[in-house]
């Protein structure tokens, strides 16, 4: 079990294990956030504190909401606005302990232009 939390600990996320890879996206919002995304199925995660301590940001095609803690400001995760049973979501892997993701492959994603992986 991997545990992630924002800096103040009010938003917490638990996932079953390591992701297959991490994603470093260069789209207009990800590059500003400096996030490193780890993808999981939403049904296999436990997310706590969002309703009480986080705000979502919806933009672009309006298919996902990106959350940040309203107390410490950390970007925590994004999730689909219309989730299905098999929906994916992503946590900001920078909220995990660095040792927990050491050695996990990082893939660069061109979300700014080609919408494809660069590796």
N, CA and C of each residue as an Amber inpcrd file, in Angstrom:
protein
   357
   0.8460000  -1.1770000   0.0000000   0.0000000   0.0000000   0.0000000
   0.8930000   1.2410000   0.0000000   0.6140000   2.1670000  -0.8960000
   1.3340000   3.4380000  -0.9440000   0.4250000   4.5390000  -0.4200000
   0.9820000   5.4280000   0.3600000   0.2210000   6.5420000   0.9120000
   0.8200000   7.8570000   0.4420000  -0.0630000   8.7510000   0.0170000
   0.3390000  10.0930000  -0.4000000  -0.4870000  11.0820000   0.3980000
   0.0860000  12.2470000   0.6400000  -0.6960000  13.2930000   1.3000000
  -0.1550000  14.6500000   0.8790000  -1.0300000  15.6410000   1.0100000
  -0.5820000  17.0040000   0.7880000   0.3560000  17.3850000   1.9370000
   0.9340000  18.5540000   1.8900000   1.9210000  18.9550000   2.8940000
   1.3450000  18.9830000   4.3040000   0.1210000  19.4810000   4.4510000
  -0.4700000  19.5790000   5.7940000  -1.1550000  18.2890000   6.2330000
  -1.3120000  17.3220000   5.3280000  -1.8800000  16.0250000   5.6760000
  -3.3890000  15.9510000   5.6770000  -4.0590000  17.0080000   5.2930000
  -5.5320000  16.9820000   5.3210000  -6.1320000  16.1940000   4.1620000
  -5.4370000  16.1280000   3.0310000  -5.8880000  15.3080000   1.8950000
  -4.9350000  14.1290000   1.7990000  -5.5110000  12.9220000   1.8680000
  -4.7120000  11.6970000   1.8680000  -5.2410000  10.7290000   0.8150000
  -4.3100000  10.0410000   0.1740000  -4.6640000   9.0820000  -0.8710000
  -3.8720000   7.8020000  -0.6450000  -4.5500000   6.6710000  -0.7400000
  -3.8870000   5.3720000  -0.6520000  -4.1890000   4.5820000  -1.9100000
  -3.1490000   3.9520000  -2.4430000  -3.2820000   3.0930000  -3.6230000
  -2.5810000   1.7730000  -3.3340000  -2.9450000   0.7570000  -4.0910000
  -2.4890000  -0.6040000  -3.7900000  -1.0030000  -0.8430000  -4.0140000
  -0.4010000  -0.2010000  -4.9720000   1.0040000  -0.4760000  -5.2490000
   1.5860000   0.5100000  -6.2270000   2.7620000   0.1690000  -6.7220000
   3.4600000   1.0440000  -7.6620000   2.7330000   1.1170000  -9.0000000
   2.7670000   2.2850000  -9.6340000   2.2180000   2.3910000 -10.9840000
   3.1780000   1.7440000 -11.9740000   2.6760000   1.4460000 -13.1550000
   3.5280000   0.8850000 -14.2020000   4.6250000   1.8810000 -14.5810000
   4.2610000   3.1570000 -14.6290000   5.2000000   4.2430000 -14.9290000
   4.6070000   5.5480000 -14.4160000   5.4110000   6.5910000 -14.3950000
   4.9880000   7.9280000 -14.0170000   4.9760000   8.7930000 -15.2680000
   4.1410000   9.8150000 -15.2710000   4.0090000  10.6680000 -16.4470000
   4.3920000  12.1060000 -16.1050000   5.3260000  12.6340000 -16.8820000
   5.7520000  14.0230000 -16.8080000   5.1780000  14.7110000 -18.0410000
   4.0990000  15.4740000 -17.8640000   3.3820000  16.1110000 -18.9780000
   3.7840000  17.5770000 -19.0970000   3.8420000  18.0630000 -20.3250000
   4.2220000  19.4510000 -20.5650000   3.0550000  20.3300000 -20.9900000
   1.8130000  19.8860000 -20.7380000   0.6710000  20.7210000 -21.1220000
   0.6840000  22.0020000 -20.2870000  -0.1810000  22.9290000 -20.6280000
  -0.1630000  24.2460000 -19.9950000  -0.3700000  24.2070000 -18.4900000
  -1.1120000  23.2380000 -17.9830000  -1.3420000  23.2050000 -16.5380000
  -0.3380000  22.3110000 -15.8190000  -0.0210000  21.1560000 -16.3850000
   0.9130000  20.2380000 -15.7150000   2.2930000  20.8520000 -15.5540000
   2.7670000  21.5620000 -16.5600000   4.0920000  22.1650000 -16.4370000
   4.1050000  23.2450000 -15.3720000   2.9960000  23.9120000 -15.1680000
   2.9160000  24.9140000 -14.1000000   2.8310000  24.2660000 -12.7230000
   2.1080000  23.1490000 -12.6330000   2.0000000  22.4360000 -11.3650000
   3.3030000  21.7400000 -10.9900000   4.0700000  21.3090000 -11.9750000
   5.2820000  20.5560000 -11.6910000   4.9710000  19.1560000 -11.1860000
   3.8040000  18.6610000 -11.5490000   3.3600000  17.3490000 -11.0730000
   4.0110000  16.2160000 -11.8530000   4.0650000  15.0770000 -11.2230000
   4.4990000  13.8300000 -11.8280000   3.3500000  12.8660000 -11.5540000
   2.6670000  12.4360000 -12.5980000   1.4010000  11.7240000 -12.4400000
   1.5650000  10.2070000 -12.3860000   0.8470000   9.5910000 -11.4620000
   0.7780000   8.1320000 -11.3230000  -0.6830000   7.7330000 -11.5160000
  -0.9410000   6.8760000 -12.4920000  -2.3140000   6.5140000 -12.8560000
  -2.7530000   5.2180000 -12.1880000  -4.0100000   5.2250000 -11.7480000
  -4.6270000   4.0710000 -11.1070000  -6.1050000   4.0160000 -11.4800000
  -6.7250000   2.8770000 -11.2340000  -8.1720000   2.7970000 -11.3520000
  -8.7670000   3.4310000 -10.1080000  -9.7380000   4.2740000 -10.3020000
 -10.3640000   5.0060000  -9.2080000 -10.9390000   4.0700000  -8.1510000
 -11.4740000   2.9460000  -8.5750000 -12.0990000   2.0200000  -7.6260000
 -11.0870000   1.3330000  -6.7010000  -9.7920000   1.3990000  -7.0440000
  -8.7560000   0.7590000  -6.2360000  -7.9980000   1.7490000  -5.3560000
  -8.5940000   2.9070000  -5.1200000  -7.9310000   3.9300000  -4.3110000
  -8.8260000   4.3580000  -3.1560000  -8.1880000   4.8530000  -2.1370000
  -8.9130000   5.4570000  -1.0210000  -8.4680000   6.9080000  -0.9340000
  -9.4180000   7.8170000  -1.0650000  -9.1290000   9.2480000  -1.0420000
  -9.9030000   9.8540000   0.1180000  -9.1990000  10.5400000   0.9980000
  -9.8290000  11.1280000   2.1840000  -9.5390000  12.6190000   2.2580000
 -10.5150000  13.3630000   2.7530000 -10.3320000  14.7830000   3.0210000
 -10.6500000  15.7120000   1.8790000 -11.0540000  15.1810000   0.7460000
 -11.3060000  16.0430000  -0.4120000 -12.5080000  16.9490000  -0.1770000
 -13.6160000  16.3770000   0.2660000 -14.8310000  17.1740000   0.4480000
 -14.6140000  18.3270000   1.4270000 -13.8650000  18.0660000   2.4830000
 -13.6690000  19.0670000   3.5190000 -12.5110000  20.0210000   3.2550000
 -11.4830000  19.5480000   2.5230000 -10.2400000  20.3120000   2.4680000
  -9.6790000  20.5960000   1.0800000 -10.3750000  20.2060000   0.0280000
  -9.8060000  20.4040000  -1.3100000 -10.7910000  21.1070000  -2.2320000
 -10.2400000  21.7750000  -3.1960000 -11.0260000  22.4170000  -4.2510000
 -10.6100000  21.8270000  -5.5840000 -11.5750000  21.6690000  -6.4750000
 -11.2940000  21.1650000  -7.8110000 -11.2380000  22.2920000  -8.8220000
 -10.4470000  22.0830000  -9.8400000 -10.3070000  23.0450000 -10.9270000
 -10.6510000  22.3210000 -12.2220000 -11.6350000  22.8370000 -12.9320000
 -12.0990000  22.2310000 -14.1840000 -11.7820000  23.2060000 -15.3060000
 -11.1660000  22.6980000 -16.3710000 -10.7890000  23.5690000 -17.4690000
 -10.7900000  22.7720000 -18.7730000 -10.4330000  23.4070000 -19.8580000
 -10.2860000  22.7390000 -21.1480000 -11.5680000  22.0490000 -21.6050000
 -11.4560000  20.7650000 -21.8820000 -12.5950000  20.0040000 -22.3950000
 -13.5890000  19.6160000 -21.3090000 -13.3020000  19.9870000 -20.0680000
 -14.1930000  19.7700000 -18.9290000 -14.5480000  18.2940000 -18.7330000
 -13.4930000  17.4590000 -18.7100000 -13.6850000  16.0260000 -18.4670000
 -13.0870000  15.5810000 -17.1390000 -12.1780000  16.4020000 -16.5860000
 -11.5460000  16.0560000 -15.3070000 -11.5610000  17.2720000 -14.3840000
 -11.4090000  16.9910000 -13.1030000 -11.2320000  18.0360000 -12.1050000
  -9.9050000  17.7740000 -11.4140000  -9.0660000  18.7790000 -11.3610000
  -7.7710000  18.6790000 -10.7100000  -7.8850000  19.3130000  -9.3290000
  -7.5140000  18.5650000  -8.3030000  -7.7210000  19.0010000  -6.9280000
  -6.4410000  19.5030000  -6.2710000  -6.6140000  20.4830000  -5.4200000
  -5.5180000  20.9810000  -4.5730000  -6.0660000  21.2270000  -3.1710000
  -5.2100000  21.0870000  -2.1920000  -5.5850000  21.3310000  -0.8040000
  -5.7870000  22.8290000  -0.6080000  -6.9030000  23.1980000  -0.0340000
  -7.1740000  24.6270000   0.1610000  -6.3980000  25.2210000   1.3360000
  -5.6930000  24.3940000   2.0950000  -4.9070000  24.8790000   3.2350000
  -3.4310000  25.0720000   2.8700000  -2.8130000  24.0380000   2.2950000
  -1.3780000  24.1330000   1.9820000  -1.1030000  24.3500000   0.4940000
  -2.1130000  24.1770000  -0.3490000  -1.9660000  24.4720000  -1.7730000
  -1.4640000  23.3470000  -2.6560000  -1.0800000  22.2160000  -2.0920000
  -0.5370000  21.1150000  -2.9070000  -1.5700000  20.5680000  -3.8920000
  -1.1330000  20.3680000  -5.1260000  -1.9670000  19.6810000  -6.1150000
  -1.8960000  18.2030000  -5.7710000  -3.0470000  17.5950000  -5.5220000
  -3.0740000  16.2270000  -5.0220000  -3.3880000  15.1750000  -6.0700000
  -4.3800000  15.4400000  -6.9120000  -4.8120000  14.4320000  -7.8720000
  -5.7990000  15.0390000  -8.8620000  -6.1130000  14.2630000  -9.8640000
  -7.2500000  14.6150000 -10.7210000  -8.1240000  13.3720000 -10.8580000
  -9.3960000  13.6230000 -11.1020000 -10.3270000  12.5260000 -11.3150000
 -11.3640000  12.9380000 -12.3470000 -11.9860000  11.9580000 -13.0140000
 -12.9730000  12.2790000 -14.0460000 -14.2340000  12.8890000 -13.4560000
 -14.8580000  13.7820000 -14.2160000 -16.1080000  14.3960000 -13.7760000
 -17.2740000  13.4070000 -13.8570000 -17.1910000  12.4690000 -14.7890000
 -18.2430000  11.4580000 -14.9560000 -17.6000000  10.0760000 -14.8430000
 -17.2710000   9.6500000 -13.6240000 -16.5670000   8.3670000 -13.4620000
 -17.4240000   7.1650000 -13.8390000 -16.7470000   6.1510000 -14.3850000
 -17.3510000   4.8470000 -14.6850000 -16.6670000   3.8240000 -13.7890000
 -17.1220000   2.6020000 -13.8430000 -16.5500000   1.5400000 -13.0110000
 -15.0470000   1.3910000 -13.2580000 -14.6150000   1.5090000 -14.4990000
 -13.2050000   1.3020000 -14.8510000 -12.4220000   2.6100000 -15.0110000
 -12.9540000   3.7160000 -14.5000000 -12.3080000   5.0140000 -14.6780000
 -10.9380000   5.0560000 -14.0170000 -10.0530000   5.7470000 -14.7030000
  -8.7130000   6.0100000 -14.1760000  -8.7230000   7.3760000 -13.5010000
  -7.7980000   7.5440000 -12.5860000  -7.5300000   8.8460000 -12.0070000
  -6.0250000   8.8910000 -11.8070000  -5.5230000  10.0330000 -11.4000000
  -4.0870000  10.1430000 -11.2430000  -3.7510000  10.9300000  -9.9960000
  -2.7540000  10.4450000  -9.2670000  -2.2720000  11.1820000  -8.1080000
  -0.9570000  11.8640000  -8.4800000  -0.7000000  12.9490000  -7.8170000
   0.5650000  13.6340000  -7.9880000   1.6080000  12.8210000  -7.2220000
   2.4300000  12.0910000  -7.9340000   3.4070000  11.1930000  -7.3110000
   4.4440000  11.9440000  -6.4890000   4.5350000  13.2430000  -6.6580000
   5.4630000  14.0230000  -5.8320000   4.9910000  14.0950000  -4.3750000
   3.7650000  13.6460000  -4.1090000   3.2500000  13.5990000  -2.7410000
   3.6120000  12.2970000  -2.0410000   4.1710000  11.3590000  -2.7770000
   4.6630000  10.1040000  -2.2000000   6.0820000  10.3170000  -1.6840000
   6.5050000   9.4620000  -0.7960000   7.9030000   9.5100000  -0.3620000
   8.7830000   9.1810000  -1.5730000   9.8460000   9.9320000  -1.8160000
  10.7000000   9.6630000  -2.9670000  11.1950000   8.2180000  -3.0260000
  11.5030000   7.6400000  -1.8880000  11.9940000   6.2590000  -1.8770000
  10.9350000   5.2680000  -2.3540000   9.6730000   5.6280000  -2.2170000
   8.5850000   4.7260000  -2.6220000   8.5000000   4.5650000  -4.1320000
   8.9070000   5.5890000  -4.8770000   8.8060000   5.5200000  -6.3400000
  10.1650000   5.4640000  -7.0210000  11.2090000   5.3210000  -6.2290000
  12.5610000   5.2250000  -6.7820000  12.6210000   4.0680000  -7.7780000
  13.1170000   4.3450000  -8.9500000  13.2720000   3.3070000  -9.9610000
  12.0760000   3.1360000 -10.8740000  10.9490000   3.7890000 -10.5840000
   9.7950000   3.7030000 -11.4760000  10.0810000   4.5600000 -12.7050000
   9.8610000   3.9950000 -13.8670000  10.1200000   4.6790000 -15.1400000
   9.2850000   5.9550000 -15.2510000   9.9080000   7.0340000 -15.7160000
   9.2120000   8.2910000 -15.9750000   9.0970000   8.4650000 -17.4800000
   7.8540000   8.6040000 -17.9440000   7.6020000   8.8290000 -19.3690000
   7.2360000  10.2910000 -19.5870000   7.8260000  10.8880000 -20.6100000
   7.5050000  12.2680000 -20.9650000   6.3360000  12.2620000 -21.9500000
   5.3160000  13.0500000 -21.6200000   4.1170000  13.1290000 -22.4500000
   3.9640000  14.5330000 -23.0030000   3.7800000  14.6430000 -24.3170000
   3.6280000  15.9390000 -24.9780000   2.1480000  16.3260000 -25.0170000
   1.6620000  16.8170000 -23.8710000   0.2810000  17.2690000 -23.7930000
   0.0880000  18.6570000 -24.3770000   1.1830000  19.3260000 -24.7060000
   1.1200000  20.6740000 -25.2590000   0.9010000  20.6820000 -26.7610000
   1.3090000  19.6180000 -27.4360000   1.2570000  19.6660000 -28.9020000
   0.7380000  18.3730000 -29.5120000   1.5250000  17.3150000 -29.4940000
   1.1930000  16.1020000 -30.2480000   0.2830000  15.1240000 -29.5220000
   0.1170000  15.3080000 -28.2140000  -0.6990000  14.4250000 -27.3940000
  -0.2070000  12.9820000 -27.5220000   1.1280000  12.8350000 -27.4200000
   1.7430000  11.5160000 -27.5250000   2.9710000  11.4510000 -26.6110000
   3.3770000  10.2200000 -26.3190000   4.5890000  10.0300000 -25.5050000
   5.8040000  10.3360000 -26.3500000   6.8120000  10.9090000 -25.7410000
   8.0270000  11.3160000 -26.4450000   9.1400000  10.2770000 -26.3380000
   8.8660000   9.1530000 -25.7050000   9.9060000   8.1190000 -25.5800000
   9.5610000   6.8880000 -26.4100000
